């Protein structure tokens, strides 16, 4: 039976987290992971209130764990990057690939990483934890639910926070043809930053698509791993 688990990881235990040492205010969101030969290429968004995306690229380019890093989209305070891992440093990405779990979302801040993973059975998560333990990857399980046991909205892979943000945006007219509010206003109602609200919406959209269109047996598309 399909289950969702949430694991946490220390900031520096995922190579991209080294950026927090110099830029503690940034937030990283994993967008997707593409296998490439003997390694993987993660695509990820960086939110930086100081709009220093080129400087952040320099940090990534200096990481010994990466073969390369590219800034693909520069949107001012937000940028899309692509990195290519050296195989010997894949760490948790190797654990994910080897045990057959799927990344639903992964977000990093200076306080740590949160990986939300999906698997067809709880045994997959046990295998994932064992792989991590065997390879000195210090992950902590913080949540485990079967989809059938989860609250409304979570059957689509939504967290309660993502569902709350999406519903608030809808009810306040954010999706109306003539937009009736903005993200800053909505974020203030939840007591969070506009950046955090935007991140919740973005991850919510992705999880809805994965839980409906991509998860439809009639669809030929498959979720990334």
C-alpha positions as CSV (number, residue, x, y, z in Angstrom):
1,X,0.0,0.0,0.0
2,X,1.4,3.4,-1.0
3,X,2.8,5.4,1.9
4,X,4.4,8.8,2.5
5,X,7.3,9.3,4.8
6,X,9.2,12.4,5.9
7,X,12.9,12.3,6.7
8,X,15.1,15.1,8.0
9,X,18.8,15.6,7.3
10,X,21.4,18.0,8.7
11,X,22.1,21.0,6.4
12,X,25.7,20.1,5.5
13,X,24.9,16.3,5.1
14,X,23.4,17.1,1.6
15,X,26.2,18.8,-0.5
16,X,24.0,21.6,-1.7
17,X,23.5,22.6,2.0
18,X,27.0,24.0,2.1
19,X,25.5,27.2,0.7
20,X,23.9,27.9,4.1
21,X,27.3,28.5,5.6
22,X,27.7,31.7,3.5
23,X,24.1,32.5,2.7
24,X,22.0,31.5,5.7
25,X,18.8,33.2,4.5
26,X,18.4,31.2,1.3
27,X,15.9,28.4,0.7
28,X,16.5,25.5,-1.7
29,X,13.7,23.4,-3.2
30,X,14.5,20.3,-5.2
31,X,12.5,20.4,-8.4
32,X,13.3,17.1,-10.0
33,X,16.0,14.5,-10.3
34,X,17.2,13.1,-13.7
35,X,19.4,10.0,-13.8
36,X,22.4,10.5,-16.0
37,X,24.8,7.6,-16.7
38,X,26.6,6.8,-13.4
39,X,25.1,9.7,-11.5
40,X,22.1,12.1,-11.2
41,X,21.4,15.7,-12.2
42,X,19.1,17.4,-9.6
43,X,17.3,20.6,-10.7
44,X,16.5,22.9,-7.8
45,X,15.2,26.3,-7.0
46,X,17.1,28.8,-4.8
47,X,15.2,31.6,-3.2
48,X,17.5,34.4,-2.1
49,X,16.1,37.7,-0.7
50,X,19.5,39.4,-1.5
51,X,19.2,38.4,-5.2
52,X,22.8,37.2,-5.3
53,X,22.2,34.2,-7.6
54,X,25.5,34.4,-9.4
55,X,27.4,34.4,-6.1
56,X,25.5,31.3,-5.1
57,X,26.4,29.7,-8.3
58,X,30.1,30.3,-7.4
59,X,29.5,28.4,-4.2
60,X,28.0,25.5,-6.0
61,X,30.8,25.4,-8.5
62,X,33.3,25.1,-5.7
63,X,31.8,22.1,-4.1
64,X,34.0,19.0,-4.5
65,X,30.9,16.7,-4.7
66,X,29.7,18.3,-7.9
67,X,31.0,17.8,-11.4
68,X,29.2,20.9,-12.6
69,X,26.6,23.5,-11.6
70,X,24.6,25.8,-14.0
71,X,22.2,28.7,-13.3
72,X,19.5,28.0,-15.8
73,X,16.9,30.7,-14.9
74,X,17.6,34.0,-13.1
75,X,14.3,35.5,-11.8
76,X,16.0,38.1,-9.5
77,X,15.4,36.7,-6.0
78,X,14.7,33.1,-7.4
79,X,16.8,31.0,-9.7
80,X,16.7,27.5,-11.2
81,X,19.9,25.6,-11.1
82,X,21.1,22.2,-12.4
83,X,23.9,20.3,-10.8
84,X,25.7,17.1,-11.7
85,X,26.9,14.8,-8.9
86,X,30.2,13.0,-8.8
87,X,29.1,9.3,-8.2
88,X,31.2,8.8,-5.1
89,X,29.4,11.7,-3.3
90,X,25.7,10.9,-4.1
91,X,24.8,10.1,-0.5
92,X,21.1,10.3,0.1
93,X,20.5,10.5,-3.7
94,X,22.1,7.1,-4.1
95,X,20.0,5.7,-1.2
96,X,16.8,7.0,-2.9
97,X,17.8,5.4,-6.3
98,X,19.0,2.1,-4.8
99,X,15.8,1.5,-2.7
100,X,13.2,2.5,-5.2
101,X,11.5,5.4,-3.2
102,X,10.3,8.5,-5.0
103,X,11.0,12.1,-4.1
104,X,7.8,14.0,-3.5
105,X,9.6,17.2,-2.3
106,X,12.8,18.2,-0.7
107,X,13.4,21.6,0.9
108,X,16.6,22.9,2.6
109,X,17.2,25.8,4.9
110,X,19.9,26.6,7.4
111,X,18.1,24.5,10.0
112,X,18.2,21.3,7.8
113,X,16.6,19.4,5.0
114,X,13.2,17.8,4.8
115,X,12.7,15.0,2.3
116,X,9.2,13.8,1.6
117,X,9.3,10.4,0.0
118,X,6.7,8.0,-1.5
119,X,6.9,4.2,-1.7
120,X,4.6,1.4,-2.7
121,X,5.2,-0.3,0.7
122,X,6.6,0.5,4.1
123,X,9.3,-2.1,3.5
124,X,10.8,0.3,1.0
125,X,11.3,2.9,3.7
126,X,12.9,0.3,5.9
127,X,15.3,-0.6,3.1
128,X,16.0,3.1,2.7
129,X,16.8,3.6,6.4
130,X,19.0,0.5,6.4
131,X,20.9,1.7,3.3
132,X,21.4,5.1,5.0
133,X,22.6,3.5,8.2
134,X,25.0,1.2,6.3
135,X,26.5,4.2,4.5
136,X,26.7,6.7,7.4
137,X,23.9,8.9,6.1
138,X,22.2,10.3,9.2
139,X,18.5,10.6,8.3
140,X,15.7,10.8,10.9
141,X,12.1,9.6,10.2
142,X,9.7,12.3,11.4
143,X,6.4,11.1,9.7
144,X,5.0,8.0,8.1
145,X,1.5,7.6,6.8
146,X,-0.4,5.3,4.5
147,X,-2.3,7.4,1.9
148,X,-5.6,5.8,3.0
149,X,-5.0,7.0,6.6
150,X,-4.1,10.6,5.7
151,X,-6.3,13.6,6.1
152,X,-8.3,15.3,3.3
153,X,-6.0,16.5,0.5
154,X,-3.1,14.2,1.5
155,X,-4.3,11.4,-0.8
156,X,-2.9,13.7,-3.5
157,X,0.4,13.9,-1.8
158,X,-0.4,17.3,-0.2
159,X,0.9,18.2,3.2
160,X,-1.5,20.0,5.6
161,X,0.5,23.2,5.0
162,X,0.3,23.0,1.2
163,X,-3.4,22.2,1.4
164,X,-4.0,25.2,3.6
165,X,-2.1,27.5,1.3
166,X,-3.9,26.3,-1.8
167,X,-7.3,26.6,-0.3
168,X,-6.6,30.1,1.1
169,X,-5.4,31.3,-2.3
170,X,-8.5,29.9,-4.0
171,X,-11.0,31.2,-1.4
172,X,-9.4,34.7,-1.5
173,X,-9.6,35.0,-5.3
174,X,-5.9,34.5,-6.1
175,X,-6.9,32.3,-9.0
176,X,-9.7,34.6,-10.3
177,X,-9.4,36.0,-13.9
178,X,-8.9,39.3,-12.3
179,X,-6.6,38.5,-9.3
180,X,-8.1,39.8,-6.1
181,X,-5.1,39.4,-3.8
182,X,-1.4,38.7,-3.9
183,X,1.0,36.3,-2.2
184,X,2.3,38.8,0.3
185,X,-1.2,39.4,1.6
186,X,-2.0,35.7,1.8
187,X,1.3,34.9,3.5
188,X,0.6,37.5,6.2
189,X,-2.7,35.8,7.0
190,X,-0.7,32.6,7.7
191,X,2.0,34.4,9.6
192,X,4.7,33.3,7.2
193,X,7.0,35.0,4.6
194,X,5.9,35.5,1.0
195,X,8.8,33.3,0.1
196,X,7.6,30.5,2.3
197,X,4.0,30.9,0.9
198,X,5.2,30.8,-2.7
199,X,7.2,27.6,-1.9
200,X,4.1,25.9,-0.4
201,X,2.0,26.8,-3.5
202,X,4.7,25.5,-5.8
203,X,5.2,22.2,-4.0
204,X,1.4,21.9,-3.7
205,X,1.0,22.3,-7.5
206,X,3.6,19.7,-8.1
207,X,2.2,17.2,-5.6
208,X,-1.4,17.7,-7.0
209,X,-0.1,16.9,-10.5
210,X,1.8,13.9,-9.4
211,X,-1.1,12.6,-7.3
212,X,-3.7,13.1,-10.1
213,X,-2.5,13.5,-13.7
214,X,0.9,11.7,-13.3
215,X,-0.6,9.1,-11.0
216,X,-3.5,8.3,-13.4
217,X,-3.0,4.7,-14.7
218,X,-4.1,6.0,-18.1
219,X,-1.2,8.5,-18.2
220,X,2.0,7.5,-19.9
221,X,4.0,9.9,-17.8
222,X,5.9,8.7,-14.8
223,X,7.0,10.7,-11.6
224,X,10.6,11.5,-11.4
225,X,12.9,9.4,-9.1
